[in-house]
Amino acid sequence: MKIRVATKDNIEDICRLYEELFLDMGSLQPTYFKSAEQDKAFLESIIASEKSDILMAIDNNEVIVGLALIQEQETPPFNCLVKHQYAYLMDMIIKRPYRGKGIGTTLINEVKKWTKDRNLEYVELNVLPENINAIKLYEKQEFKNAMQTMRCVL
């Protein structure tokens, strides 16, 4: 397996991975997420930007089996916040048949390298609390809970 940065030529394959992600999110939180197609213009903007990349895991048959969408960000300019520049792991997707085979770990290691190469301070991500396997993976990679989102349905 190798890791490669996505180009516009990969958008169709990336969209198919996103279909899987959106189905999974919909099954975990059907009140808030549903099956959908990823916006191709959004992916094109991520690929074109110097502040973001889509890192793809490619198997020996040249099939994209996973991806990590990573973006440089910085804290908002509020007086109460300490300024930080960091990498935001917006999405990570592993094709179902390839889960549990170390691809997520490999992608996270590449994300960490991407972050260090840009002199960013840390990697941040959000994960649904129902996504237990992803949480276990992130915890093994030394991610810690930094904030919790709460919701009151009325």
N, C-alpha and C positions, 0 to 999 in steps of 0.2 A: 504494500500500500504506500502511496505517496500523497503528499499534501501540495496543492497548487492553488494559486490565486485565480479566481474566476474572471472570465472575460465575457463580453456581450454574447459570444457564441454559445455560452453555457446556460443562458437564461431559461430556455425551455426545460432543460433537465432540472434546473434549480426550482422552477415553478412546480414540477411534479413532486419534489421533496416537500415543498411548502404545503401541497395538498395533504400529504401525510401528517404534517405538523398540525394543520388546522383541524383535521379529523380527530387527532389525539386530544387537542385542547378542547374541542367540542364534547368529547366523551368524558373528559375530566370535569368540565364546568359548563354543562349544556345551557345554563341560564344566561351565560355571558359570551360564549364562543360558539361558532358554527363553521361548517364546511365552507370554504371559499377558495378563490384563486388569488395568488399573490399579484400585486400590481407590478407589471413589467417595467413601467416607467420608474417606479421606486427602486427596483433592482438595478436598472441602468444608472440611476443617479448614485447609488452606493458604489457600483463598479467604477464609475467615472471620477468619483471624489478621491482626492489625495488623503482624506481623513478617515477613510473606511475601506474595508476589503471583505470579500467573501472567500474564506479559506475552504477549499473542497478536499475531501478525502476521496481518493481515486483508487479503486482496486486494480488487480493485475490485468483485468479485462477492459480497463479504461472506463469503468462505470463509476459514476459519482454515487458513493454510498453514504456520504454525510457532508455536513457543512457547518461552518461557524461564521455568522455575520458579525463583524467587529467594527466599532466606530470610536474615534477619538472624541472625548467630551471633556467639559470642565464644569465645575460647580457654578451655579448661577451667582451673579454679582450682588448678593445680599450681604448687608453689614454683619449679620450674625453667622455667616458661613466662612470657614477657612477655605481659601482657594486651593483647589486640587485639579490637576489634569490627569485623566484616567481613561482606560479603555472600557467601553460598554459592550458586553457580549449580548447583542440584541436577540439573536436566535442561534440555537444549536439544534441540528436535526441529524439523526442517524436513521437510515432505512431500517424498518422493523427486522428483517432477517439478519441484519448485521449488528444488532444491539448486543451488548454483553461480550463483545470480542475485542475491546480495547481501543476502538475507534474514537470514542468520546474522550478518553484519556489522551490519545495522540493529538486530537484537535485542541483540547485545552492546553496542552504543552505548547502547541504552535501559537495559540492565542497569547500565552504568557511571553513567548519569545517576541511576538509582534509588539506587545506592550513595552517590553524592555528596550527593543530596538528603537522605539519612538520616545524613549525617556519618559514614559508615563508612569504614574505612581502605583497604580493597582488596576485590577480588573473587577468590574461590577456587573451583576446580572440580576434578573428577576426570574423566579420559577414559581409555578403553581404549587401550592402546598400538597395537592393530590398527586403530584408527579414524584412519587417516592423514589423511583430508580434514579431520576435525574438528581434529586437532592443528595442521595447517597454518593453518586459520582462526584458532585461538587464538593461535598464534605471530605471525601478522600483526597481531593485536590487542594485542601486547606481553605476552602471558602467558608466564611462565617456569616451568620445572620447579622445584618447591620441595621435593618429596618423592617417593620412588619406593616403590611397594609390591612386595614380592617374596614368592614362595610356593614352598614345597618340597613336592611331592606325594610321599607315602610309600606 
